[in-house]
Amino acid sequence: MSEITESMDEWLRPPADEKYVLRLYITGMTPNSRRAVENIKNICEQHLQGRYELVVIDIFQQPTLAEGEQIIAAPTLIKQLPHPLRRLIGDMSNTEKVLLGLDLRKQD
């Protein structure tokens, strides 16, 4: 990788102390929803300890919130901050893909 590309990667990556604001939209307590909640909590504790706010929103109980975010599948994780906004769909079991989506890992 060139020096310029490496410098750009460092510049684009959020600072290590930046707070993450995450919203996880689920559908009740289905097995898939439970896995997504457990997986994202584990990922956050391992990689963002003390630097994140995670809100779990059940779209059955709060459908207007899901509508406002245009949620079409669940579970869906939305990274609101730091920018850019990202959406990840699924049970968050692929840790590497989640870390890439949260900009915590650079793509090779």
Backbone as JSON, one array per atom type, in Angstrom:
{
  "sequence": "MSEITESMDEWLRPPADEKYVLRLYITGMTPNSRRAVENIKNICEQHLQGRYELVVIDIFQQPTLAEGEQIIAAPTLIKQLPHPLRRLIGDMSNTEKVLLGLDLRKQD",
  "N": [[0.85, -1.17, 0.0], [0.5, 2.24, -0.75], [2.17, 5.15, 0.61], [0.56, 7.41, 0.59], [-2.04, 6.33, 0.41], [-2.15, 4.94, 2.85], [-1.96, 7.1, 4.61], [-4.35, 8.42, 3.99], [-6.2, 6.48, 4.86], [-5.75, 6.55, 7.63], [-6.54, 9.17, 8.13], [-9.26, 9.08, 7.46], [-10.3, 7.25, 9.27], [-12.17, 7.1, 12.3], [-11.31, 8.96, 15.28], [-9.73, 7.34, 18.09], [-11.05, 7.84, 20.47], [-13.57, 8.63, 19.88], [-17.11, 8.81, 20.21], [-19.55, 6.33, 19.59], [-22.74, 6.15, 18.16], [-25.33, 4.05, 18.11], [-28.09, 2.28, 16.69], [-30.15, -0.43, 17.03], [-32.45, -2.18, 15.3], [-34.99, -4.43, 15.88], [-37.18, -7.35, 15.63], [-39.33, -8.11, 17.84], [-38.64, -10.74, 20.23], [-37.35, -12.75, 18.72], [-35.35, -15.64, 17.78], [-33.34, -14.75, 15.96], [-33.32, -11.99, 16.44], [-32.54, -11.95, 19.16], [-29.96, -13.05, 18.91], [-28.74, -11.04, 17.39], [-28.8, -8.85, 19.17], [-27.22, -9.84, 21.3], [-24.8, -10.37, 19.91], [-24.02, -7.79, 18.91], [-23.76, -6.37, 21.28], [-21.61, -7.74, 22.46], [-19.58, -7.21, 20.56], [-19.43, -4.41, 20.76], [-18.61, -4.12, 23.46], [-16.11, -5.35, 23.36], [-14.69, -3.83, 21.43], [-15.37, -1.13, 21.58], [-15.46, -0.25, 24.18], [-16.9, 1.7, 26.63], [-17.25, 3.78, 24.87], [-19.58, 4.01, 23.44], [-23.06, 4.29, 22.53], [-25.78, 2.35, 22.65], [-28.91, 1.66, 21.43], [-31.65, -0.42, 21.56], [-34.3, -1.14, 19.52], [-37.5, -2.27, 19.3], [-39.34, -3.0, 16.59], [-41.95, -3.83, 16.51], [-43.06, -2.8, 18.82], [-42.51, -0.09, 18.58], [-43.33, 1.08, 15.94], [-43.34, 3.5, 14.48], [-40.82, 4.62, 14.77], [-39.22, 2.88, 13.31], [-40.33, 3.27, 10.82], [-39.67, 5.93, 10.33], [-36.93, 5.68, 9.98], [-36.88, 4.2, 7.76], [-36.79, 1.35, 7.79], [-36.49, -1.76, 6.37], [-35.9, -4.36, 6.73], [-35.15, -6.65, 9.36], [-33.02, -8.01, 11.84], [-31.64, -4.69, 11.88], [-28.83, -2.69, 12.02], [-27.99, 0.6, 12.71], [-25.48, 2.87, 12.3], [-25.2, 5.85, 13.58], [-23.46, 7.86, 14.42], [-19.89, 7.87, 14.63], [-19.83, 9.85, 11.63], [-19.41, 8.39, 8.37], [-22.94, 7.69, 8.03], [-24.06, 4.38, 8.52], [-25.56, 1.27, 7.57], [-26.32, -1.94, 8.68], [-27.4, -5.17, 8.03], [-28.82, -8.06, 9.49], [-27.88, -10.76, 11.76], [-25.61, -9.91, 13.05], [-23.51, -11.67, 13.34], [-21.22, -12.04, 11.86], [-18.41, -10.96, 12.72], [-16.16, -9.61, 11.61], [-17.23, -8.33, 9.33], [-19.06, -6.63, 10.58], [-17.31, -5.03, 12.07], [-15.94, -3.81, 9.95], [-18.09, -2.43, 8.8], [-18.62, -0.64, 10.85], [-16.48, 0.93, 10.66], [-14.23, 0.2, 12.09], [-12.28, -1.44, 11.33], [-9.94, -1.59, 8.71], [-10.43, -2.12, 5.21], [-8.91, -4.72, 3.36]],
  "CA": [[0.0, 0.0, 0.0], [1.32, 3.44, -0.83], [2.17, 6.03, 1.77], [-0.61, 8.29, 0.47], [-3.23, 5.55, 0.76], [-2.11, 4.7, 4.3], [-2.28, 8.38, 5.27], [-5.78, 8.65, 3.82], [-6.9, 5.55, 5.75], [-5.65, 7.08, 8.99], [-7.32, 10.4, 8.18], [-10.67, 8.74, 7.38], [-10.7, 6.45, 10.43], [-12.54, 7.94, 13.43], [-10.37, 8.94, 16.4], [-9.93, 6.22, 19.01], [-11.9, 8.2, 21.6], [-14.85, 9.12, 19.37], [-18.26, 8.05, 20.67], [-20.41, 5.72, 18.56], [-24.18, 6.13, 18.45], [-25.85, 2.91, 17.35], [-29.49, 1.89, 16.89], [-30.41, -1.78, 16.53], [-33.88, -2.42, 15.11], [-35.29, -5.87, 15.92], [-38.61, -7.69, 15.56], [-39.65, -8.94, 18.99], [-37.52, -11.51, 20.77], [-37.11, -13.94, 17.91], [-33.96, -16.1, 17.91], [-32.48, -13.88, 15.17], [-33.22, -10.73, 17.17], [-31.73, -12.2, 20.36], [-28.56, -13.21, 18.47], [-28.24, -9.73, 16.96], [-28.58, -8.05, 20.38], [-26.07, -10.42, 22.0], [-23.59, -10.18, 19.11], [-23.59, -6.39, 18.84], [-23.3, -5.98, 22.62], [-20.27, -8.3, 22.62], [-18.67, -6.46, 19.7], [-19.26, -3.09, 21.36], [-17.81, -4.23, 24.68], [-14.73, -5.7, 23.0], [-14.0, -2.88, 20.57], [-15.78, 0.25, 21.84], [-15.75, -0.17, 25.61], [-17.03, 3.04, 27.19], [-17.32, 4.79, 23.81], [-20.74, 3.79, 22.57], [-24.44, 4.32, 23.02], [-26.55, 1.38, 21.86], [-30.33, 1.61, 21.74], [-32.33, -1.51, 20.86], [-35.67, -0.7, 19.24], [-38.38, -3.33, 18.79], [-40.23, -2.33, 15.63], [-43.34, -4.18, 16.82], [-43.51, -1.9, 19.88], [-42.33, 1.3, 18.16], [-43.28, 1.05, 14.47], [-43.08, 4.81, 13.87], [-39.37, 4.83, 14.73], [-38.72, 2.1, 12.17], [-40.83, 3.93, 9.62], [-38.86, 7.14, 10.16], [-35.6, 5.27, 9.51], [-37.11, 3.4, 6.55], [-36.3, 0.0, 8.04], [-37.22, -2.72, 5.53], [-35.52, -5.69, 7.18], [-34.67, -6.64, 10.74], [-32.38, -6.89, 12.53], [-30.85, -3.69, 11.17], [-28.03, -1.81, 12.88], [-27.66, 1.88, 12.09], [-24.42, 3.65, 12.95], [-25.53, 7.25, 13.34], [-22.21, 8.6, 14.63], [-19.43, 8.97, 13.81], [-20.18, 9.79, 10.21], [-20.67, 8.4, 7.65], [-24.02, 6.81, 8.47], [-23.96, 3.04, 7.95], [-26.63, 0.32, 7.89], [-25.92, -3.34, 8.59], [-28.57, -6.02, 8.19], [-28.53, -9.44, 9.85], [-27.77, -11.04, 13.2], [-24.32, -9.36, 13.49], [-22.64, -12.79, 13.71], [-19.95, -11.94, 11.14], [-17.75, -9.88, 13.44], [-15.3, -8.82, 10.72], [-18.08, -7.45, 8.51], [-19.6, -5.6, 11.47], [-16.21, -4.1, 12.35], [-15.75, -3.02, 8.72], [-19.24, -1.53, 8.69], [-18.5, 0.4, 11.87], [-15.2, 1.61, 10.39], [-13.26, -0.16, 13.12], [-11.25, -2.21, 10.62], [-9.81, -1.14, 7.32], [-10.58, -3.18, 4.23], [-7.63, -5.06, 2.71]],
  "C": [[0.89, 1.24, 0.0], [1.19, 4.27, 0.43], [0.95, 6.95, 1.77], [-1.88, 7.57, 0.88], [-3.28, 5.29, 2.25], [-2.46, 5.97, 5.06], [-3.76, 8.69, 5.16], [-6.6, 7.75, 4.74], [-6.89, 6.07, 7.18], [-6.53, 8.32, 9.15], [-8.81, 10.1, 8.2], [-11.17, 7.97, 8.59], [-11.05, 7.37, 11.6], [-11.49, 7.88, 14.53], [-10.73, 7.85, 17.4], [-10.85, 6.56, 20.18], [-13.27, 8.71, 21.17], [-15.99, 8.2, 19.8], [-19.1, 7.56, 19.49], [-21.85, 5.74, 19.05], [-24.8, 5.11, 17.52], [-27.31, 2.66, 17.71], [-29.67, 0.52, 16.25], [-31.92, -1.98, 16.49], [-34.11, -3.92, 15.02], [-36.79, -6.08, 15.81], [-38.93, -8.65, 16.7], [-38.43, -9.67, 19.5], [-37.38, -12.83, 20.04], [-35.67, -14.39, 18.12], [-32.97, -15.2, 17.15], [-32.26, -12.54, 15.87], [-32.35, -10.88, 18.41], [-30.25, -12.32, 20.01], [-27.97, -11.85, 18.1], [-27.92, -8.86, 18.18], [-27.31, -8.55, 21.1], [-24.77, -10.15, 21.23], [-23.12, -8.73, 19.1], [-23.14, -5.9, 20.21], [-21.88, -6.5, 22.86], [-19.24, -7.52, 21.8], [-18.4, -5.08, 20.31], [-18.39, -3.14, 22.6], [-16.35, -4.54, 24.37], [-14.0, -4.56, 22.3], [-14.33, -1.4, 20.84], [-16.04, 0.52, 23.31], [-15.74, 1.28, 26.11], [-17.19, 4.14, 26.15], [-18.53, 4.61, 22.91], [-22.04, 3.96, 23.33], [-25.21, 3.39, 22.09], [-27.99, 1.4, 22.34], [-30.94, 0.5, 20.89], [-33.8, -1.12, 20.74], [-36.44, -1.86, 18.62], [-39.4, -2.67, 17.87], [-41.69, -2.73, 15.8], [-43.9, -3.22, 17.86], [-43.43, -0.44, 19.48], [-42.23, 1.39, 16.63], [-42.98, 2.41, 13.83], [-41.59, 5.11, 13.8], [-38.76, 4.1, 13.54], [-39.13, 2.75, 10.85], [-39.99, 5.16, 9.31], [-37.47, 6.84, 9.62], [-35.67, 4.44, 8.24], [-36.49, 2.0, 6.68], [-37.14, -0.97, 7.21], [-36.9, -4.16, 5.89], [-35.02, -5.57, 8.61], [-34.04, -8.0, 11.04], [-31.6, -5.99, 11.57], [-30.14, -2.83, 12.2], [-27.72, -0.55, 12.09], [-26.59, 2.55, 12.94], [-24.7, 5.1, 12.61], [-24.29, 8.14, 13.45], [-21.12, 7.61, 14.98], [-19.82, 8.77, 12.36], [-19.1, 9.04, 9.45], [-21.67, 7.41, 8.27], [-23.85, 5.46, 7.77], [-25.14, 2.21, 8.42], [-26.1, -1.09, 7.68], [-27.16, -4.18, 8.87], [-28.13, -7.43, 8.53], [-28.34, -9.57, 11.35], [-26.42, -10.62, 13.79], [-23.33, -10.45, 13.9], [-21.31, -12.77, 12.98], [-19.2, -10.72, 11.7], [-16.9, -9.0, 12.52], [-16.11, -7.86, 9.85], [-18.69, -6.32, 9.35], [-18.51, -4.57, 11.77], [-15.9, -3.23, 11.14], [-16.86, -1.99, 8.57], [-19.22, -0.39, 9.69], [-17.23, 1.23, 11.7], [-14.18, 1.38, 11.51], [-12.13, -1.01, 12.56], [-11.15, -1.63, 9.22], [-9.89, -2.35, 6.39], [-9.24, -3.44, 3.55], [-7.69, -4.86, 1.23]]
}
